[in-house]
């Protein structure tokens, strides 16, 4: 499961980069481009780091960062749609993937916390 999510989150980052690079070249487009690239690549990089086999507490902590960054991706994709910068099928698919990944990471964090508490 962890390896699948590493691959899936990296693919998500690649797709967000492609979306971001296709935004209009103006002040707003440039701003959203940078934010979406940063947050989506952070999801992939931090989830990969979380899976390095550190302590369970470190895993939970890293997942917190991953969740925040994934939620930020949702925000920026919704925002670019609200601003009518993009609103095509690819954008909607990425928004759905961002929401799914966020839900998965939240569930993983809840499970990890329960496992830590049960081990006490």
PyMOL commands that set and color helices and strands:
alter all, ss='L'
color gray80, all
select helices_A, chain A and resi 2-21+27-50+56-82+89-119
alter helices_A, ss='H'
color red, helices_A
deselect
rebuild
show_as cartoon
